[in-house]
Structure formats: structure tokens, C-alpha cells
Amino acid sequence: MRRGGCARTGQCCRDLAIEIPRSWARRPRVARLMQAWYRYIYNFQPTGIVNETWLQFSCGNLTGRNECSIYPFRPTLCRDYPAVTLFGHAKVHK
């Protein structure tokens, strides 16, 4: 279990990765649909697909001062970071 608090570097908001099944990642239309969904629902801006199973994003809610502009209403993914169990083999920011 990871522990810690926000150091306000903005790194975790600039480099988000969400794992999708490999079969979805192989279908460009499905990957684009997932990117569009995360962009619409969370304002996560797609930056590419990594390792064929990870959708990479940056958060559009991060301000220039490395603060969340929607902090009271942030997604569960953000609320639970870093205290949730990490599945997969993603690089974890310090």
C-alpha cells in the first residue's frame, strides 16, 4: 500500500495512466472512444497510448500553481491516490 500526501508538484496530474484490456487497445476506435469518454467525464486530455495497454492522459483541471481547480469534486481516482493498492506495473511518482 502506498502512503503519502500531496506535495503539490503536479506530476501525478500531468502524467495519468489508465490500464485497459489489451484487446481494447488493439482496436483504435475503442481506444479513441475510451479517451473521449475520459476527456468528457473527467477533463483528462489524452497524450497517447503506452505499452499497448495504458491510456496516457494529463489532467485539464490542474492550474498553473499545481492546484486542482475542482478539488472538492475531483474524481475517485484522484481522491484515492496514493492510498489505493496498485495493480499492474506502472511507474509510481515519488
Phi and psi restraints in degrees (value plus and minus 20) as a CYANA .aco file:
   2 ARG   PHI    -101.9   -61.9
   2 ARG   PSI     128.5   168.5
   3 ARG   PHI    -154.0  -114.0
   3 ARG   PSI     142.8   182.8
   4 GLY   PHI     122.0   162.0
   4 GLY   PSI    -196.3  -156.3
   5 GLY   PHI    -156.0  -116.0
   5 GLY   PSI     160.0   200.0
   6 CYS   PHI     -97.1   -57.1
   6 CYS   PSI     104.3   144.3
   7 ALA   PHI    -116.2   -76.2
   7 ALA   PSI     -19.7    20.3
   8 ARG   PHI      36.7    76.7
   8 ARG   PSI      22.0    62.0
   9 THR   PHI    -110.9   -70.9
   9 THR   PSI     -41.6    -1.6
  10 GLY   PHI      59.3    99.3
  10 GLY   PSI     -23.0    17.0
  11 GLN   PHI     -81.3   -41.3
  11 GLN   PSI     -63.2   -23.2
  12 CYS   PHI     -88.8   -48.8
  12 CYS   PSI     -42.5    -2.5
  13 CYS   PHI    -106.6   -66.6
  13 CYS   PSI     -48.2    -8.2
  14 ARG   PHI    -101.6   -61.6
  14 ARG   PSI     -39.0     1.0
  15 ASP   PHI    -156.4  -116.4
  15 ASP   PSI      55.7    95.7
  16 LEU   PHI    -113.8   -73.8
  16 LEU   PSI     124.6   164.6
  17 ALA   PHI    -156.8  -116.8
  17 ALA   PSI     112.5   152.5
  18 ILE   PHI    -142.4  -102.4
  18 ILE   PSI     106.1   146.1
  19 GLU   PHI    -101.9   -61.9
  19 GLU   PSI     116.0   156.0
  20 ILE   PHI    -146.1  -106.1
  20 ILE   PSI     138.8   178.8
  21 PRO   PHI     -79.8   -39.8
  21 PRO   PSI     124.6   164.6
  22 ARG   PHI     -76.7   -36.7
  22 ARG   PSI     -56.6   -16.6
  23 SER   PHI     -84.6   -44.6
  23 SER   PSI     -52.1   -12.1
  24 TRP   PHI     -92.2   -52.2
  24 TRP   PSI     -61.3   -21.3
  25 ALA   PHI     -85.2   -45.2
  25 ALA   PSI     -48.4    -8.4
  26 ARG   PHI     -93.0   -53.0
  26 ARG   PSI     -36.9     3.1
  27 ARG   PHI    -123.0   -83.0
  27 ARG   PSI      84.2   124.2
  28 PRO   PHI     -74.9   -34.9
  28 PRO   PSI     -57.1   -17.1
  29 ARG   PHI     -84.3   -44.3
  29 ARG   PSI     -60.3   -20.3
  30 VAL   PHI     -88.3   -48.3
  30 VAL   PSI     -63.5   -23.5
  31 ALA   PHI     -81.6   -41.6
  31 ALA   PSI     -62.3   -22.3
  32 ARG   PHI     -85.3   -45.3
  32 ARG   PSI     -57.8   -17.8
  33 LEU   PHI     -82.7   -42.7
  33 LEU   PSI     -63.8   -23.8
  34 MET   PHI     -83.4   -43.4
  34 MET   PSI     -61.6   -21.6
  35 GLN   PHI     -82.0   -42.0
  35 GLN   PSI     -63.5   -23.5
  36 ALA   PHI     -83.9   -43.9
  36 ALA   PSI     -59.1   -19.1
  37 TRP   PHI     -83.4   -43.4
  37 TRP   PSI     -68.0   -28.0
  38 TYR   PHI     -85.8   -45.8
  38 TYR   PSI     -52.9   -12.9
  39 ARG   PHI     -86.8   -46.8
  39 ARG   PSI     -64.5   -24.5
  40 TYR   PHI     -89.6   -49.6
  40 TYR   PSI     -68.1   -28.1
  41 ILE   PHI     -94.7   -54.7
  41 ILE   PSI     -65.0   -25.0
  42 TYR   PHI    -133.7   -93.7
  42 TYR   PSI     -24.8    15.2
  43 ASN   PHI      43.6    83.6
  43 ASN   PSI      12.9    52.9
  44 PHE   PHI    -107.1   -67.1
  44 PHE   PSI     102.4   142.4
  45 GLN   PHI    -111.3   -71.3
  45 GLN   PSI     100.4   140.4
  46 PRO   PHI     -83.5   -43.5
  46 PRO   PSI     118.0   158.0
  47 THR   PHI    -142.7  -102.7
  47 THR   PSI     -22.3    17.7
  48 GLY   PHI     123.5   163.5
  48 GLY   PSI     159.4   199.4
  49 ILE   PHI    -131.5   -91.5
  49 ILE   PSI     112.4   152.4
  50 VAL   PHI    -135.6   -95.6
  50 VAL   PSI     116.3   156.3
  51 ASN   PHI      32.5    72.5
  51 ASN   PSI       7.7    47.7
  52 GLU   PHI      43.7    83.7
  52 GLU   PSI     -27.5    12.5
  53 THR   PHI    -148.3  -108.3
  53 THR   PSI     -20.3    19.7
  54 TRP   PHI    -135.8   -95.8
  54 TRP   PSI     109.6   149.6
  55 LEU   PHI    -112.5   -72.5
  55 LEU   PSI     107.9   147.9
  56 GLN   PHI    -125.1   -85.1
  56 GLN   PSI     116.2   156.2
  57 PHE   PHI    -157.5  -117.5
  57 PHE   PSI     145.4   185.4
  58 SER   PHI    -146.1  -106.1
  58 SER   PSI     128.9   168.9
  59 CYS   PHI    -105.7   -65.7
  59 CYS   PSI     107.2   147.2
  60 GLY   PHI     -98.6   -58.6
  60 GLY   PSI     -21.4    18.6
  61 ASN   PHI    -118.1   -78.1
  61 ASN   PSI     -17.9    22.1
  62 LEU   PHI    -101.6   -61.6
  62 LEU   PSI     108.5   148.5
  63 THR   PHI    -106.1   -66.1
  63 THR   PSI     152.5   192.5
  64 GLY   PHI     -85.0   -45.0
  64 GLY   PSI     -38.7     1.3
  65 ARG   PHI    -117.2   -77.2
  65 ARG   PSI      -0.5    39.5
  66 ASN   PHI      38.1    78.1
  66 ASN   PSI      19.5    59.5
  67 GLU   PHI    -139.2   -99.2
  67 GLU   PSI     132.1   172.1
  68 CYS   PHI    -103.9   -63.9
  68 CYS   PSI     104.3   144.3
  69 SER   PHI     -96.5   -56.5
  69 SER   PSI     -32.2     7.8
  70 ILE   PHI    -144.0  -104.0
  70 ILE   PSI      13.0    53.0
  71 TYR   PHI     -67.0   -27.0
  71 TYR   PSI     -69.2   -29.2
  72 PRO   PHI     -85.1   -45.1
  72 PRO   PSI     -39.7     0.3
  73 PHE   PHI    -136.6   -96.6
  73 PHE   PSI      -2.4    37.6
  74 ARG   PHI     -84.1   -44.1
  74 ARG   PSI     134.6   174.6
  75 PRO   PHI     -84.0   -44.0
  75 PRO   PSI     139.6   179.6
  76 THR   PHI     -77.4   -37.4
  76 THR   PSI     -58.2   -18.2
  77 LEU   PHI     -73.2   -33.2
  77 LEU   PSI     -61.5   -21.5
  78 CYS   PHI     -98.1   -58.1
  78 CYS   PSI     -58.3   -18.3
  79 ARG   PHI     -82.2   -42.2
  79 ARG   PSI     -59.7   -19.7
  80 ASP   PHI    -102.8   -62.8
  80 ASP   PSI     -37.4     2.6
  81 TYR   PHI     -92.2   -52.2
  81 TYR   PSI     113.5   153.5
  82 PRO   PHI    -121.1   -81.1
  82 PRO   PSI      -7.4    32.6
  83 ALA   PHI    -101.0   -61.0
  83 ALA   PSI     -18.8    21.2
  84 VAL   PHI    -111.5   -71.5
  84 VAL   PSI     134.4   174.4
  85 THR   PHI     -86.8   -46.8
  85 THR   PSI     117.5   157.5
  86 LEU   PHI    -114.7   -74.7
  86 LEU   PSI     104.1   144.1
  87 PHE   PHI    -125.2   -85.2
  87 PHE   PSI     129.3   169.3
  88 GLY   PHI      72.0   112.0
  88 GLY   PSI    -181.8  -141.8
  89 HIS   PHI    -148.6  -108.6
  89 HIS   PSI      27.3    67.3
  90 ALA   PHI    -103.5   -63.5
  90 ALA   PSI     132.3   172.3
  91 LYS   PHI     -96.4   -56.4
  91 LYS   PSI     111.9   151.9
  92 VAL   PHI    -121.5   -81.5
  92 VAL   PSI     112.0   152.0
  93 HIS   PHI     -91.1   -51.1
  93 HIS   PSI     129.4   169.4
